[in-house]
């Protein structure tokens, strides 16, 4: 969050107050969920608990998003993968059992019960201090007189607002000063209390070590399956390209050479023509084989590394591309290959779908992560749900625990960021 000191203090109380407002739906959902859990013994709870748990998760995901956005504390979703929906009572029972056995469900319930109290003394407290401070200033200006003229009385901290209050300037001034102090405290300590609330959220809303391990296993299982599918599809593509391209040309060359053998004595001129055609076919077959090898693992990537390989992509691309590379050494070959083909796919997307004229590529290694950002000045509106190949890129880098982030508002620009954990263990072979 790139905010100035003043902006941070002005915005923090209002953000905390909004988080405090979420306590009201949290209390409603906690009451409903507790009621549903109490009805498990009579069977109704088995039907009521799953939809209520999903509603709770939706609300708490909103908490996680707001906490991450406003405090910088990123909270990972802790929920274990749900099984596929099955029809009938048996399917409902399994779904209920899966949700109830997930530790995150009970931690969510603990949050619903505790947060309405915790938020009052952390995130929402600065706004309450500001409101109380404004009330004190209003008391000193006119509200105190209204109260005392009506025969009432009140206390503002240790100052008694009672009959004669309006005739004692020191009490009115003291109320105004106290009010200003409360307002200042609310603004000054707002970010600190909001950050404390973020840490509290991370403790209860984030995954436990056991949940994190299970999520890790589920993620590895999924990415392993994707890697196997991708490898099988790549092998089928190579087989198809060989069969339809180089293999067909080699077969034709063999037939031509057989015909040449028979024509050497009978029709030497015809044999020379066939030899010329065979030479052209051999050059075409060699070119296709080189293209095939380049599609599997480009020689420039193997010889010169990721930085120069991306620059070569940019030179061959019709768009105007600016490449910035900051790699003190080379990533491991599998990571290099995944990153290279991801960039190639992103450039293809920019050329086909974005209407962009310029593209900026930034490749760097920082904090143990290979980070690649590709920005274009196109029309925007890209989506992971669309047919732009972004899901394929996400699956490709997911094999290496990589993540893809997309920011593409309508009207542009489009920014795609890739991150893959890797060590720079290979020496550089060329300056980048």
Buried (B, 14 or more C-beta within 10 A) or exposed (E): EEEEEEEBBEBBBBBBBBBBEBBEBBBEBBEBBEEBBEBBEEEEBBBBBBEBBEBBBEBBBEBBEBBBEBBEBEBBBBBBEEEEEEEEEEEBEBBBEBBBEBBBBEBBBEBBBBBBEBBEEBBBBBBBBBBBBBBBBBBBEEBBBEBBEEEEEBEBEEBEBBEEBBEEEEBBEBBBEBBBBBBBBBBEBBBEBBBBBBEBBBEBBBBEEEBEEBBEEEEEEBBEEBBEEBEEEEEEEBEEBBEEBBBBBBEBBEEBEEBBEEBEEEEEEBBEEBBEBBEEBBEBBEEBBEEBEEBEBBEBBEEBBBBBBBBBBBEEBEBEBEBEBEBEBBBBBEBBBBBBBBBBBBBBBBBEBBEBEBBBBBBBBEEEBBBBBBBBBBBBBBEEEEEBBBBBBBBBBBBBBBEBEBEBEEEBBBBBBBBBEBEBEBEBEEEB
